[in-house]
Amino acid sequence: MENRSIKYSATIAIDAPKTSPVLFRGDLCENIIKSKEYGFDAVELHIRNPKEIDAKEVNECCLKNAIVVSTIGTGMSYTVDGLSITDLDAQKRNMALKRLKGYIDLAEELNCGIIIGSMRGKVNPEYCDEHMAVYTDCLLELSHYAQRKDVPVYIEAINRYEVNFHNTIEEMVNYIESLGDLGFKILVDTFHMNIEEPNMENSIRKYSRYIGHVHFADSNRRYPGAGHVDFAAVINALKEVGYNGYVAFEYLPYPDPDIAAKKGIEYMFALEEDKV
């Protein structure tokens, strides 16, 4: 479609909990092919353990089907395995750090970025300073590791009901700025923004230089058009600031994956055709 300027990515996983906002589950290559057929420009791999993935096979499948990997989602390492970089247990925290380095290694092979969202973990307010100290130390180490491998790292601003710190884009930006120039960018997600941001498009405009990746899900965490998020305004804001990264469809596969993918991509294509 000639008028389309936004690049869309489909979320895929080998397996994921039923409550995970992932479009397609199963064989990765089959779902890479399916994503291309639906009109996606890329896929976002949601992976529990990077050691499960054969990077050569994924790259070959992408090359054969003229599609790329945009990003790697790391959240299952927290939601399934309980690993986070705010954990005050040094052994568990080091396991999380090692796992994230494994994601970075895989991302280097797949020429994509990684997301740190749920793996931020949660903090006990009584020990907030301790949590933030180890969190910062981990991010410093990860930034140096990722920069050596030229892998982008996107830290996600997540709503207060899932993560209890750095919920707004402003909070995340202020924290990243406090670390200095470590190369981190922010992932903004319309589902979380709908809860935390007074005005999504204004937040995109204000903090555009920090935004490296975007997730789309409607207000009910279903496909765009199934809720009340004003995606026309969001798309206009992304275009206005010259966003040239990927927009991944990270939403629940309801009523089924194929309908959710088809309705979501057709809705967004129609918005762009209307030159919103």
C-alpha positions in Angstrom: 0.0 0.0 0.0 1.7 3.2 -1.2 0.4 5.5 1.4 1.5 3.3 4.4 4.5 4.6 6.3 4.2 2.7 9.6 6.0 -0.6 9.8 4.0 -3.3 11.6 5.3 -6.3 13.5 3.3 -9.4 14.6 4.0 -11.0 18.0 4.8 -14.7 17.8 5.9 -17.3 20.3 6.6 -21.0 20.4 4.4 -21.2 23.4 3.0 -18.7 25.9 0.5 -18.6 28.7 -3.1 -18.1 27.6 -3.2 -14.7 29.2 -0.2 -13.4 27.3 -0.8 -10.7 24.6 0.7 -12.7 21.8 -0.9 -13.1 18.4 0.5 -16.4 17.1 1.8 -19.5 19.0 3.5 -22.5 17.6 6.2 -23.2 15.0 8.1 -19.9 14.5 8.7 -20.3 10.8 5.0 -21.1 10.1 4.0 -18.0 12.0 6.6 -15.9 10.2 5.1 -17.0 6.9 1.6 -16.3 8.2 2.6 -12.9 9.5 4.0 -12.0 6.0 0.8 -13.2 4.4 -1.3 -10.9 6.6 0.8 -7.9 5.5 3.2 -7.5 8.5 6.6 -6.1 7.9 8.3 -7.9 10.8 7.8 -10.3 13.7 8.4 -9.7 17.4 9.6 -13.0 19.0 8.3 -13.6 22.6 10.7 -16.1 24.0 11.0 -17.8 27.4 14.6 -18.8 27.0 16.8 -17.6 24.1 18.6 -20.9 24.1 15.5 -22.5 22.7 15.9 -20.5 19.4 17.9 -21.5 16.4 18.9 -18.1 15.0 20.1 -19.5 11.7 16.7 -21.1 11.0 14.8 -17.9 12.0 17.1 -15.8 9.8 16.7 -18.2 6.8 12.9 -18.2 7.2 12.8 -14.4 7.4 15.1 -14.0 4.4 13.1 -16.4 2.3 9.8 -14.6 3.1 11.1 -11.0 2.9 10.4 -10.2 6.5 12.5 -9.3 9.5 12.6 -9.7 13.3 12.0 -6.3 14.9 12.3 -7.2 18.5 12.6 -9.9 21.2 10.1 -9.8 24.1 11.6 -11.1 27.3 8.6 -11.0 29.6 8.1 -14.8 30.0 11.3 -15.0 31.9 9.5 -13.1 34.6 5.9 -14.2 34.2 6.9 -17.9 33.9 10.3 -18.2 35.5 10.1 -15.3 38.0 13.3 -13.7 37.0 13.8 -9.9 37.5 16.6 -7.4 37.8 15.1 -5.8 40.8 15.2 -9.0 42.8 17.1 -8.5 46.1 18.1 -12.2 46.0 21.5 -11.9 44.4 21.4 -15.4 42.9 18.0 -14.9 41.3 19.0 -11.4 40.1 22.2 -12.8 38.5 20.1 -15.5 36.8 17.9 -12.7 35.3 21.0 -10.7 34.2 22.4 -13.8 32.5 19.1 -14.5 30.8 19.0 -10.9 29.5 22.5 -11.2 28.2 21.4 -14.4 26.4 18.5 -12.4 24.8 21.1 -9.7 23.7 23.3 -12.5 22.2 20.3 -13.8 20.2 19.3 -10.3 19.1 22.8 -9.7 17.8 22.3 -12.8 15.6 18.9 -11.7 14.5 19.8 -8.0 14.0 17.0 -6.7 16.2 16.4 -5.1 19.6 15.3 -6.5 23.0 12.6 -5.4 25.3 12.9 -5.1 29.1 9.3 -4.9 30.4 8.1 -7.3 33.0 11.6 -8.3 33.8 12.0 -5.0 35.6 10.0 -6.9 38.3 8.2 -5.2 41.2 9.6 -3.4 44.2 8.7 -3.7 47.9 8.1 0.0 49.0 9.9 -0.7 52.3 13.1 -1.5 50.4 12.6 0.8 47.4 16.2 2.2 47.6 17.7 -1.2 47.7 15.6 -2.4 44.7 16.5 0.7 42.7 20.2 0.3 43.4 20.4 -3.2 42.1 18.1 -2.4 39.2 20.4 0.5 38.2 23.5 -1.7 38.5 22.0 -4.3 36.3 21.0 -1.8 33.6 24.5 -0.3 33.6 26.0 -3.7 33.0 23.4 -4.6 30.4 23.9 -1.3 28.6 27.6 -1.9 28.2 27.0 -5.4 27.0 24.4 -4.4 24.5 26.4 -1.5 23.2 29.3 -3.8 22.4 27.0 -6.0 20.4 25.2 -3.0 18.8 21.8 -4.3 20.1 19.1 -1.7 20.9 17.4 -2.1 24.3 13.9 -0.8 24.8 12.6 -0.3 28.4 8.8 -0.4 28.6 6.7 1.9 30.6 4.0 -0.5 32.1 0.8 0.4 33.9 0.6 0.5 37.7 -1.4 -2.7 37.9 1.4 -4.8 36.5 4.6 -3.1 37.6 4.7 -0.7 40.6 7.4 1.8 39.4 8.1 3.9 36.4 4.6 3.6 35.0 4.4 6.8 33.0 6.5 7.8 30.1 7.7 10.9 32.0 8.8 8.8 35.0 10.7 6.5 32.6 12.3 9.3 30.8 13.4 11.0 34.0 15.0 7.8 35.2 16.8 7.1 31.9 18.2 10.6 31.9 19.5 10.1 35.4 21.6 7.2 34.2 23.4 9.3 31.6 23.8 8.5 27.9 23.6 4.7 28.0 21.7 4.2 24.7 18.4 3.1 26.2 15.2 3.9 24.4 11.6 3.6 25.7 8.9 1.3 24.5 5.5 2.9 24.6 2.4 0.7 24.6 -1.1 2.1 23.9 -2.7 -0.3 26.4 -0.5 1.0 29.2 -0.7 4.6 27.9 -4.5 4.5 28.0 -4.2 3.9 31.8 -1.3 6.2 32.6 -1.1 9.0 30.1 -3.5 12.0 30.2 -3.1 12.3 26.5 -1.3 9.7 24.4 -0.5 11.7 21.4 0.8 14.6 23.4 3.1 12.2 25.3 4.4 10.8 22.0 5.1 14.4 20.8 6.8 15.5 24.0 9.0 12.5 24.5 9.5 11.4 20.8 13.3 11.4 20.9 13.2 8.7 23.6 10.8 6.4 21.8 12.4 3.4 20.1 9.6 0.9 19.9 5.8 0.9 20.0 3.2 -1.7 21.0 -0.4 -1.4 19.8 -3.3 -2.9 21.7 -6.8 -1.3 22.3 -8.2 -0.3 25.6 -9.4 -3.8 26.3 -6.1 -5.3 25.2 -7.7 -6.6 22.0 -7.0 -5.7 18.4 -7.1 -2.0 17.3 -10.6 -1.0 16.7 -12.1 -3.3 19.3 -11.9 -0.7 22.1 -11.8 3.1 22.5 -8.2 4.1 21.8 -8.0 6.8 19.2 -5.5 5.1 16.9 -6.0 7.8 14.3 -4.6 10.4 16.7 -1.7 8.0 17.8 -0.7 7.4 14.2 -0.8 11.1 13.4 1.4 11.8 16.3 3.9 9.1 15.3 4.0 10.4 11.8 4.3 14.0 13.0 7.4 13.2 15.1 9.0 11.1 12.3 8.9 7.8 14.1 10.5 5.2 11.9 10.7 2.2 14.1 8.3 -0.7 14.3 4.8 -0.9 15.8 4.2 -4.4 17.2 0.7 -5.8 17.7 0.9 -7.0 21.3 -2.6 -7.9 22.2 -4.8 -10.9 23.1 -5.6 -13.2 20.2 -9.4 -12.9 20.6 -11.7 -14.2 19.3 -8.9 -16.3 17.7 -5.4 -15.4 16.4 -6.3 -15.2 12.7 -9.4 -13.0 13.2 -7.4 -10.8 15.7 -4.5 -10.4 13.2 -6.8 -9.7 10.2 -9.0 -7.2 11.9 -6.1 -5.4 13.6 -4.0 -5.0 10.4 -7.0 -4.1 8.2 -8.1 -1.5 10.7 -4.7 0.2 10.8 -4.3 -0.1 7.0 -7.6 1.6 6.6 -6.6 4.5 8.9 -3.5 5.1 6.8 -5.4 4.9 3.5 -7.6 7.6 4.9 -4.5 9.7 5.5 -5.5 10.3 9.1 
